[in-house]
């Protein structure tokens, strides 16, 4: 009988540990996803604003004689203006269809709900002494957790998890001059860093190119 009770207690502790770890990772990744999507929304708006200003600048250069241009170069400015305008239109439509801000809000709400469930789990672990009741409570929280996840179509991506690993990487922290301890859950090596840099580049390179490339190209071609 005692052996069975010990096994039941171990099962409950393992169930709590697994559920807490799973919710902790989900919460962290979804908060990261919220920040990432808000950053993309901001960069998207910034890129479109810069492109619009470039169209205006290109349109007025031939009329104000800001720089001396040949007749051939003058003929190219209307074409450049049209190309940039079309690119702005396409980019605006694509970015609007992605709904970054709305998805960020949903992911943030989901993360908050998971955070509340984590609090409920810790409260139950501390305050419920009966093993059967504790197990029932943990199982009900597990059901609620999956219900929360299923109620949101949006999900975090690999970049969000890579950032979460970086934030919670294993590292040595000095307690005093002699003692130190290792904190963090994940090993984060150079391969993980290379992967993270690649993921960040893939996420934000388009917006940076829209901001930086047009003036460089115009300068090389016309000045």
LUMDRENDO-222971 format. One record per residue (C-alpha): residue number from 1; residue in three letters; z, x, y. Coordinates in Angstrom, 1 decimal, always signed. Each point is the difference from the previous one (the first is absolute). Layout:
# residues N
<site><resi>NUM</resi><resn>ala</resn><up>Z</up><east>X</east><north>Y</north></site>
...
END
This chain:
# residues 223
<site><resi>1</resi><resn>unk</resn><up>+0.0</up><east>+0.0</east><north>+0.0</north></site>
<site><resi>2</resi><resn>unk</resn><up>+1.0</up><east>+2.8</east><north>+2.4</north></site>
<site><resi>3</resi><resn>unk</resn><up>-3.2</up><east>+1.8</east><north>-0.8</north></site>
<site><resi>4</resi><resn>unk</resn><up>-2.1</up><east>-3.1</east><north>+0.7</north></site>
<site><resi>5</resi><resn>unk</resn><up>+1.8</up><east>-0.4</east><north>+3.4</north></site>
<site><resi>6</resi><resn>unk</resn><up>-0.7</up><east>+3.6</east><north>+0.9</north></site>
<site><resi>7</resi><resn>unk</resn><up>-3.7</up><east>-0.4</east><north>-0.9</north></site>
<site><resi>8</resi><resn>unk</resn><up>-0.2</up><east>-3.2</east><north>+2.1</north></site>
<site><resi>9</resi><resn>unk</resn><up>+1.6</up><east>+1.8</east><north>+2.9</north></site>
<site><resi>10</resi><resn>unk</resn><up>-2.5</up><east>+2.9</east><north>-0.3</north></site>
<site><resi>11</resi><resn>unk</resn><up>-2.9</up><east>-2.5</east><north>-0.2</north></site>
<site><resi>12</resi><resn>unk</resn><up>+1.2</up><east>-1.7</east><north>+3.2</north></site>
<site><resi>13</resi><resn>unk</resn><up>+0.4</up><east>+3.3</east><north>+1.8</north></site>
<site><resi>14</resi><resn>unk</resn><up>-3.4</up><east>+1.1</east><north>-1.0</north></site>
<site><resi>15</resi><resn>unk</resn><up>-1.5</up><east>-3.3</east><north>+1.1</north></site>
<site><resi>16</resi><resn>unk</resn><up>+1.7</up><east>+0.3</east><north>+3.4</north></site>
<site><resi>17</resi><resn>unk</resn><up>-1.1</up><east>+3.6</east><north>+0.3</north></site>
<site><resi>18</resi><resn>unk</resn><up>-3.7</up><east>-0.7</east><north>-0.8</north></site>
<site><resi>19</resi><resn>unk</resn><up>-0.1</up><east>-3.1</east><north>+2.2</north></site>
<site><resi>20</resi><resn>unk</resn><up>+1.6</up><east>+1.8</east><north>+2.9</north></site>
<site><resi>21</resi><resn>unk</resn><up>-2.4</up><east>+3.0</east><north>-0.3</north></site>
<site><resi>22</resi><resn>unk</resn><up>-3.0</up><east>-2.3</east><north>-0.2</north></site>
<site><resi>23</resi><resn>unk</resn><up>+1.0</up><east>-2.0</east><north>+3.1</north></site>
<site><resi>24</resi><resn>unk</resn><up>+0.9</up><east>+3.1</east><north>+1.9</north></site>
<site><resi>25</resi><resn>unk</resn><up>-3.5</up><east>+1.5</east><north>-0.6</north></site>
<site><resi>26</resi><resn>unk</resn><up>-1.7</up><east>-3.3</east><north>+0.8</north></site>
<site><resi>27</resi><resn>unk</resn><up>+2.0</up><east>-0.5</east><north>+3.2</north></site>
<site><resi>28</resi><resn>unk</resn><up>-0.7</up><east>+3.6</east><north>+1.2</north></site>
<site><resi>29</resi><resn>unk</resn><up>-3.7</up><east>-0.2</east><north>-0.8</north></site>
<site><resi>30</resi><resn>unk</resn><up>-0.4</up><east>-3.3</east><north>+1.8</north></site>
<site><resi>31</resi><resn>unk</resn><up>+1.7</up><east>+1.1</east><north>+3.1</north></site>
<site><resi>32</resi><resn>unk</resn><up>-2.3</up><east>+3.0</east><north>+0.0</north></site>
<site><resi>33</resi><resn>unk</resn><up>-3.0</up><east>-2.3</east><north>-0.5</north></site>
<site><resi>34</resi><resn>unk</resn><up>+1.2</up><east>-2.1</east><north>+3.0</north></site>
<site><resi>35</resi><resn>unk</resn><up>+0.1</up><east>+3.1</east><north>+2.2</north></site>
<site><resi>36</resi><resn>unk</resn><up>-3.4</up><east>+1.3</east><north>-1.3</north></site>
<site><resi>37</resi><resn>unk</resn><up>-1.8</up><east>-3.3</east><north>+0.7</north></site>
<site><resi>38</resi><resn>unk</resn><up>+1.6</up><east>-0.3</east><north>+3.5</north></site>
<site><resi>39</resi><resn>unk</resn><up>-1.2</up><east>+3.6</east><north>+0.7</north></site>
<site><resi>40</resi><resn>unk</resn><up>-3.5</up><east>-0.9</east><north>-1.2</north></site>
<site><resi>41</resi><resn>unk</resn><up>-0.1</up><east>-3.1</east><north>+2.2</north></site>
<site><resi>42</resi><resn>unk</resn><up>+1.1</up><east>+2.1</east><north>+3.0</north></site>
<site><resi>43</resi><resn>unk</resn><up>-2.6</up><east>+2.8</east><north>-0.8</north></site>
<site><resi>44</resi><resn>unk</resn><up>-2.7</up><east>-2.6</east><north>-0.5</north></site>
<site><resi>45</resi><resn>unk</resn><up>+0.6</up><east>-1.6</east><north>+3.4</north></site>
<site><resi>46</resi><resn>unk</resn><up>+0.2</up><east>+3.5</east><north>+1.6</north></site>
<site><resi>47</resi><resn>unk</resn><up>-3.3</up><east>+1.1</east><north>-1.7</north></site>
<site><resi>48</resi><resn>unk</resn><up>-1.8</up><east>-3.2</east><north>+1.2</north></site>
<site><resi>49</resi><resn>unk</resn><up>+1.3</up><east>+0.4</east><north>+3.5</north></site>
<site><resi>50</resi><resn>unk</resn><up>-1.2</up><east>+3.7</east><north>+0.1</north></site>
<site><resi>51</resi><resn>unk</resn><up>-3.4</up><east>-1.0</east><north>-1.3</north></site>
<site><resi>52</resi><resn>unk</resn><up>-0.3</up><east>-2.8</east><north>+2.6</north></site>
<site><resi>53</resi><resn>unk</resn><up>+0.8</up><east>+2.5</east><north>+2.8</north></site>
<site><resi>54</resi><resn>unk</resn><up>-2.6</up><east>+2.4</east><north>-1.4</north></site>
<site><resi>55</resi><resn>unk</resn><up>-2.6</up><east>-2.7</east><north>+0.2</north></site>
<site><resi>56</resi><resn>unk</resn><up>+0.9</up><east>-0.6</east><north>+3.7</north></site>
<site><resi>57</resi><resn>unk</resn><up>-0.1</up><east>+3.7</east><north>+0.8</north></site>
<site><resi>58</resi><resn>unk</resn><up>-3.4</up><east>+0.4</east><north>-1.8</north></site>
<site><resi>59</resi><resn>unk</resn><up>-1.4</up><east>-3.0</east><north>+1.9</north></site>
<site><resi>60</resi><resn>unk</resn><up>+0.9</up><east>+1.4</east><north>+3.5</north></site>
<site><resi>61</resi><resn>unk</resn><up>-0.8</up><east>+3.7</east><north>-0.4</north></site>
<site><resi>62</resi><resn>unk</resn><up>-3.8</up><east>-0.4</east><north>+0.6</north></site>
<site><resi>63</resi><resn>unk</resn><up>+0.6</up><east>-2.1</east><north>+3.2</north></site>
<site><resi>64</resi><resn>unk</resn><up>+2.6</up><east>+2.1</east><north>+1.7</north></site>
<site><resi>65</resi><resn>unk</resn><up>-1.5</up><east>+3.4</east><north>-0.5</north></site>
<site><resi>66</resi><resn>unk</resn><up>+3.2</up><east>+1.4</east><north>-1.4</north></site>
<site><resi>67</resi><resn>unk</resn><up>-1.9</up><east>+2.7</east><north>-1.8</north></site>
<site><resi>68</resi><resn>unk</resn><up>-3.6</up><east>+1.1</east><north>+0.2</north></site>
<site><resi>69</resi><resn>unk</resn><up>-2.0</up><east>-1.3</east><north>-2.9</north></site>
<site><resi>70</resi><resn>unk</resn><up>-3.7</up><east>+0.3</east><north>-0.9</north></site>
<site><resi>71</resi><resn>unk</resn><up>-2.2</up><east>-3.1</east><north>-0.2</north></site>
<site><resi>72</resi><resn>unk</resn><up>+0.1</up><east>+0.1</east><north>-3.8</north></site>
<site><resi>73</resi><resn>unk</resn><up>+3.9</up><east>+0.1</east><north>+0.0</north></site>
<site><resi>74</resi><resn>unk</resn><up>+0.1</up><east>-2.9</east><north>+2.4</north></site>
<site><resi>75</resi><resn>unk</resn><up>-2.1</up><east>-2.1</east><north>-2.4</north></site>
<site><resi>76</resi><resn>unk</resn><up>+2.5</up><east>+0.6</east><north>-2.8</north></site>
<site><resi>77</resi><resn>unk</resn><up>+3.1</up><east>-1.3</east><north>+1.8</north></site>
<site><resi>78</resi><resn>unk</resn><up>-0.9</up><east>-3.8</east><north>-0.4</north></site>
<site><resi>79</resi><resn>unk</resn><up>-0.6</up><east>+0.7</east><north>-3.7</north></site>
<site><resi>80</resi><resn>unk</resn><up>+3.4</up><east>+1.7</east><north>-0.4</north></site>
<site><resi>81</resi><resn>unk</resn><up>+1.6</up><east>-2.9</east><north>+1.9</north></site>
<site><resi>82</resi><resn>unk</resn><up>-1.5</up><east>-2.5</east><north>-2.4</north></site>
<site><resi>83</resi><resn>unk</resn><up>+0.9</up><east>+1.9</east><north>-3.1</north></site>
<site><resi>84</resi><resn>unk</resn><up>+3.7</up><east>+0.3</east><north>+1.2</north></site>
<site><resi>85</resi><resn>unk</resn><up>+0.1</up><east>-3.7</east><north>+0.9</north></site>
<site><resi>86</resi><resn>unk</resn><up>-1.2</up><east>-0.9</east><north>-3.5</north></site>
<site><resi>87</resi><resn>unk</resn><up>+2.5</up><east>+2.3</east><north>-1.6</north></site>
<site><resi>88</resi><resn>unk</resn><up>+2.8</up><east>-1.5</east><north>+2.1</north></site>
<site><resi>89</resi><resn>unk</resn><up>-1.1</up><east>-3.5</east><north>-1.2</north></site>
<site><resi>90</resi><resn>unk</resn><up>-0.1</up><east>+1.0</east><north>-3.6</north></site>
<site><resi>91</resi><resn>unk</resn><up>+3.3</up><east>+1.8</east><north>+0.1</north></site>
<site><resi>92</resi><resn>unk</resn><up>+1.7</up><east>-2.9</east><north>+1.8</north></site>
<site><resi>93</resi><resn>unk</resn><up>-1.2</up><east>-2.5</east><north>-2.6</north></site>
<site><resi>94</resi><resn>unk</resn><up>+1.1</up><east>+2.2</east><north>-2.9</north></site>
<site><resi>95</resi><resn>unk</resn><up>+3.4</up><east>+0.8</east><north>+1.4</north></site>
<site><resi>96</resi><resn>unk</resn><up>+0.6</up><east>-3.7</east><north>+0.9</north></site>
<site><resi>97</resi><resn>unk</resn><up>-0.8</up><east>-1.0</east><north>-3.5</north></site>
<site><resi>98</resi><resn>unk</resn><up>+2.6</up><east>+2.4</east><north>-1.4</north></site>
<site><resi>99</resi><resn>unk</resn><up>+2.9</up><east>-1.7</east><north>+1.8</north></site>
<site><resi>100</resi><resn>unk</resn><up>+2.2</up><east>+3.1</east><north>+0.2</north></site>
<site><resi>101</resi><resn>unk</resn><up>+2.7</up><east>-1.5</east><north>+2.1</north></site>
<site><resi>102</resi><resn>unk</resn><up>+0.3</up><east>-3.2</east><north>-2.1</north></site>
<site><resi>103</resi><resn>unk</resn><up>+0.2</up><east>+2.0</east><north>-3.2</north></site>
<site><resi>104</resi><resn>unk</resn><up>+2.6</up><east>+2.3</east><north>+1.6</north></site>
<site><resi>105</resi><resn>unk</resn><up>+2.1</up><east>-3.0</east><north>+0.9</north></site>
<site><resi>106</resi><resn>unk</resn><up>-0.1</up><east>-1.4</east><north>-3.5</north></site>
<site><resi>107</resi><resn>unk</resn><up>+0.8</up><east>+3.3</east><north>-1.6</north></site>
<site><resi>108</resi><resn>unk</resn><up>+3.0</up><east>+0.5</east><north>+2.4</north></site>
<site><resi>109</resi><resn>unk</resn><up>+1.3</up><east>-3.5</east><north>-0.9</north></site>
<site><resi>110</resi><resn>unk</resn><up>-0.4</up><east>+0.8</east><north>-3.7</north></site>
<site><resi>111</resi><resn>unk</resn><up>+1.9</up><east>+3.3</east><north>+0.4</north></site>
<site><resi>112</resi><resn>unk</resn><up>+2.8</up><east>-1.9</east><north>+1.8</north></site>
<site><resi>113</resi><resn>unk</resn><up>+0.3</up><east>-2.5</east><north>-2.8</north></site>
<site><resi>114</resi><resn>unk</resn><up>+0.2</up><east>+2.8</east><north>-2.6</north></site>
<site><resi>115</resi><resn>unk</resn><up>+2.6</up><east>+1.7</east><north>+2.2</north></site>
<site><resi>116</resi><resn>unk</resn><up>+2.1</up><east>-3.3</east><north>-0.1</north></site>
<site><resi>117</resi><resn>unk</resn><up>-0.3</up><east>-0.1</east><north>-3.8</north></site>
<site><resi>118</resi><resn>unk</resn><up>+1.2</up><east>+3.6</east><north>-0.2</north></site>
<site><resi>119</resi><resn>unk</resn><up>+3.1</up><east>-1.0</east><north>+2.0</north></site>
<site><resi>120</resi><resn>unk</resn><up>+0.6</up><east>-2.9</east><north>-2.3</north></site>
<site><resi>121</resi><resn>unk</resn><up>-0.3</up><east>+2.3</east><north>-3.0</north></site>
<site><resi>122</resi><resn>unk</resn><up>+2.6</up><east>+2.4</east><north>+1.5</north></site>
<site><resi>123</resi><resn>unk</resn><up>+2.3</up><east>-2.8</east><north>+0.8</north></site>
<site><resi>124</resi><resn>unk</resn><up>-0.2</up><east>-1.4</east><north>-3.5</north></site>
<site><resi>125</resi><resn>unk</resn><up>+0.6</up><east>+3.4</east><north>-1.5</north></site>
<site><resi>126</resi><resn>unk</resn><up>+3.2</up><east>+0.4</east><north>+2.0</north></site>
<site><resi>127</resi><resn>unk</resn><up>+1.4</up><east>-3.5</east><north>-0.1</north></site>
<site><resi>128</resi><resn>unk</resn><up>-0.9</up><east>-1.5</east><north>-3.4</north></site>
<site><resi>129</resi><resn>unk</resn><up>+2.2</up><east>+1.4</east><north>-2.7</north></site>
<site><resi>130</resi><resn>unk</resn><up>-1.1</up><east>-2.2</east><north>-2.9</north></site>
<site><resi>131</resi><resn>unk</resn><up>-2.8</up><east>+1.7</east><north>-1.8</north></site>
<site><resi>132</resi><resn>unk</resn><up>-1.9</up><east>-3.1</east><north>-1.1</north></site>
<site><resi>133</resi><resn>unk</resn><up>+0.1</up><east>-1.5</east><north>+3.5</north></site>
<site><resi>134</resi><resn>unk</resn><up>-1.1</up><east>+3.4</east><north>+1.5</north></site>
<site><resi>135</resi><resn>unk</resn><up>-2.9</up><east>+0.2</east><north>-2.4</north></site>
<site><resi>136</resi><resn>unk</resn><up>-1.1</up><east>-3.6</east><north>+0.8</north></site>
<site><resi>137</resi><resn>unk</resn><up>+0.2</up><east>+0.8</east><north>+3.8</north></site>
<site><resi>138</resi><resn>unk</resn><up>-2.0</up><east>+3.2</east><north>-0.5</north></site>
<site><resi>139</resi><resn>unk</resn><up>-2.6</up><east>-1.8</east><north>-2.0</north></site>
<site><resi>140</resi><resn>unk</resn><up>-0.3</up><east>-2.7</east><north>+2.7</north></site>
<site><resi>141</resi><resn>unk</resn><up>-0.4</up><east>+2.6</east><north>+2.7</north></site>
<site><resi>142</resi><resn>unk</resn><up>-2.7</up><east>+1.6</east><north>-2.1</north></site>
<site><resi>143</resi><resn>unk</resn><up>-1.8</up><east>-3.3</east><north>-0.2</north></site>
<site><resi>144</resi><resn>unk</resn><up>+0.3</up><east>-0.5</east><north>+3.7</north></site>
<site><resi>145</resi><resn>unk</resn><up>-1.3</up><east>+3.5</east><north>+0.6</north></site>
<site><resi>146</resi><resn>unk</resn><up>-3.2</up><east>-0.7</east><north>-2.0</north></site>
<site><resi>147</resi><resn>unk</resn><up>-0.3</up><east>-3.3</east><north>+1.8</north></site>
<site><resi>148</resi><resn>unk</resn><up>+0.1</up><east>+1.7</east><north>+3.3</north></site>
<site><resi>149</resi><resn>unk</resn><up>-2.6</up><east>+2.6</east><north>-1.0</north></site>
<site><resi>150</resi><resn>unk</resn><up>-2.3</up><east>-2.7</east><north>-1.5</north></site>
<site><resi>151</resi><resn>unk</resn><up>+0.2</up><east>-2.1</east><north>+3.2</north></site>
<site><resi>152</resi><resn>unk</resn><up>-1.7</up><east>+2.7</east><north>+2.1</north></site>
<site><resi>153</resi><resn>unk</resn><up>-3.6</up><east>+1.0</east><north>-0.8</north></site>
<site><resi>154</resi><resn>unk</resn><up>+0.2</up><east>+3.2</east><north>+2.1</north></site>
<site><resi>155</resi><resn>unk</resn><up>+1.2</up><east>+3.2</east><north>-1.8</north></site>
<site><resi>156</resi><resn>unk</resn><up>+0.8</up><east>+3.5</east><north>+1.1</north></site>
<site><resi>157</resi><resn>unk</resn><up>-2.5</up><east>+2.8</east><north>-1.0</north></site>
<site><resi>158</resi><resn>unk</resn><up>+0.2</up><east>+3.5</east><north>-1.3</north></site>
<site><resi>159</resi><resn>unk</resn><up>+0.5</up><east>+1.5</east><north>+3.5</north></site>
<site><resi>160</resi><resn>unk</resn><up>+3.1</up><east>-2.1</east><north>+0.6</north></site>
<site><resi>161</resi><resn>unk</resn><up>+1.5</up><east>+1.2</east><north>-3.3</north></site>
<site><resi>162</resi><resn>unk</resn><up>-0.9</up><east>+3.6</east><north>+0.8</north></site>
<site><resi>163</resi><resn>unk</resn><up>+1.9</up><east>-0.3</east><north>+3.3</north></site>
<site><resi>164</resi><resn>unk</resn><up>+2.9</up><east>-1.6</east><north>-1.8</north></site>
<site><resi>165</resi><resn>unk</resn><up>+0.1</up><east>+3.0</east><north>-2.4</north></site>
<site><resi>166</resi><resn>unk</resn><up>-0.1</up><east>+2.4</east><north>+3.0</north></site>
<site><resi>167</resi><resn>unk</resn><up>+2.9</up><east>-1.9</east><north>+1.7</north></site>
<site><resi>168</resi><resn>unk</resn><up>+2.1</up><east>+0.1</east><north>-3.2</north></site>
<site><resi>169</resi><resn>unk</resn><up>-1.1</up><east>+3.4</east><north>-1.3</north></site>
<site><resi>170</resi><resn>unk</resn><up>+2.6</up><east>+2.2</east><north>-1.8</north></site>
<site><resi>171</resi><resn>unk</resn><up>+1.4</up><east>+2.6</east><north>+2.3</north></site>
<site><resi>172</resi><resn>unk</resn><up>+3.0</up><east>+2.2</east><north>+0.2</north></site>
<site><resi>173</resi><resn>unk</resn><up>+2.6</up><east>-0.9</east><north>+2.7</north></site>
<site><resi>174</resi><resn>unk</resn><up>+2.8</up><east>+2.4</east><north>+0.8</north></site>
<site><resi>175</resi><resn>unk</resn><up>+3.5</up><east>-1.5</east><north>+0.0</north></site>
<site><resi>176</resi><resn>unk</resn><up>+1.6</up><east>+3.1</east><north>+1.3</north></site>
<site><resi>177</resi><resn>unk</resn><up>-0.7</up><east>+3.8</east><north>+0.0</north></site>
<site><resi>178</resi><resn>unk</resn><up>+0.5</up><east>+0.1</east><north>-3.8</north></site>
<site><resi>179</resi><resn>unk</resn><up>-0.7</up><east>-3.4</east><north>-1.5</north></site>
<site><resi>180</resi><resn>unk</resn><up>-3.2</up><east>-2.0</east><north>+0.1</north></site>
<site><resi>181</resi><resn>unk</resn><up>-1.4</up><east>-3.1</east><north>-1.7</north></site>
<site><resi>182</resi><resn>unk</resn><up>-3.5</up><east>-1.3</east><north>-0.9</north></site>
<site><resi>183</resi><resn>unk</resn><up>-0.9</up><east>-3.3</east><north>+1.6</north></site>
<site><resi>184</resi><resn>unk</resn><up>-3.0</up><east>-2.3</east><north>-0.5</north></site>
<site><resi>185</resi><resn>unk</resn><up>-1.7</up><east>-1.4</east><north>-3.0</north></site>
<site><resi>186</resi><resn>unk</resn><up>-3.5</up><east>+1.4</east><north>-0.1</north></site>
<site><resi>187</resi><resn>unk</resn><up>-1.6</up><east>+3.4</east><north>-0.5</north></site>
<site><resi>188</resi><resn>unk</resn><up>-2.5</up><east>+0.6</east><north>+2.8</north></site>
<site><resi>189</resi><resn>unk</resn><up>-2.2</up><east>+3.1</east><north>-0.6</north></site>
<site><resi>190</resi><resn>unk</resn><up>-3.1</up><east>+1.5</east><north>+1.7</north></site>
<site><resi>191</resi><resn>unk</resn><up>-2.3</up><east>-2.3</east><north>-2.0</north></site>
<site><resi>192</resi><resn>unk</resn><up>+1.8</up><east>-3.0</east><north>+1.2</north></site>
<site><resi>193</resi><resn>unk</resn><up>-0.3</up><east>+1.3</east><north>+3.6</north></site>
<site><resi>194</resi><resn>unk</resn><up>-3.8</up><east>+0.6</east><north>-0.4</north></site>
<site><resi>195</resi><resn>unk</resn><up>-0.3</up><east>-3.6</east><north>-1.4</north></site>
<site><resi>196</resi><resn>unk</resn><up>+2.0</up><east>-1.3</east><north>+3.0</north></site>
<site><resi>197</resi><resn>unk</resn><up>-2.2</up><east>+1.8</east><north>+2.5</north></site>
<site><resi>198</resi><resn>unk</resn><up>-3.1</up><east>-1.4</east><north>-1.7</north></site>
<site><resi>199</resi><resn>unk</resn><up>+1.4</up><east>-3.5</east><north>+0.1</north></site>
<site><resi>200</resi><resn>unk</resn><up>+0.9</up><east>+0.2</east><north>+3.7</north></site>
<site><resi>201</resi><resn>unk</resn><up>-3.4</up><east>+1.4</east><north>+0.8</north></site>
<site><resi>202</resi><resn>unk</resn><up>-1.7</up><east>-2.9</east><north>-1.9</north></site>
<site><resi>203</resi><resn>unk</resn><up>+2.1</up><east>-2.5</east><north>+1.9</north></site>
<site><resi>204</resi><resn>unk</resn><up>-0.4</up><east>+1.2</east><north>+3.6</north></site>
<site><resi>205</resi><resn>unk</resn><up>-3.0</up><east>+2.2</east><north>+0.2</north></site>
<site><resi>206</resi><resn>unk</resn><up>-2.4</up><east>-2.8</east><north>+1.0</north></site>
<site><resi>207</resi><resn>unk</resn><up>+2.0</up><east>-0.9</east><north>+3.1</north></site>
<site><resi>208</resi><resn>unk</resn><up>+0.5</up><east>+3.6</east><north>+1.1</north></site>
<site><resi>209</resi><resn>unk</resn><up>-3.8</up><east>+0.6</east><north>-0.4</north></site>
<site><resi>210</resi><resn>unk</resn><up>-0.7</up><east>-3.0</east><north>+2.1</north></site>
<site><resi>211</resi><resn>unk</resn><up>+2.2</up><east>+1.4</east><north>+2.8</north></site>
<site><resi>212</resi><resn>unk</resn><up>-0.9</up><east>+3.7</east><north>-0.2</north></site>
<site><resi>213</resi><resn>unk</resn><up>-3.6</up><east>+0.2</east><north>-1.3</north></site>
<site><resi>214</resi><resn>unk</resn><up>-2.0</up><east>-1.9</east><north>+2.7</north></site>
<site><resi>215</resi><resn>unk</resn><up>+0.9</up><east>+2.2</east><north>+3.0</north></site>
<site><resi>216</resi><resn>unk</resn><up>-0.6</up><east>+3.2</east><north>-2.1</north></site>
<site><resi>217</resi><resn>unk</resn><up>-3.4</up><east>-1.3</east><north>-1.1</north></site>
<site><resi>218</resi><resn>unk</resn><up>-1.0</up><east>-1.1</east><north>+3.5</north></site>
<site><resi>219</resi><resn>unk</resn><up>+1.0</up><east>+3.4</east><north>+1.4</north></site>
<site><resi>220</resi><resn>unk</resn><up>-2.0</up><east>+1.9</east><north>-2.6</north></site>
<site><resi>221</resi><resn>unk</resn><up>-3.1</up><east>-2.1</east><north>+0.4</north></site>
<site><resi>222</resi><resn>unk</resn><up>-0.2</up><east>-0.6</east><north>+3.7</north></site>
<site><resi>223</resi><resn>unk</resn><up>+2.0</up><east>+2.6</east><north>+1.9</north></site>
END
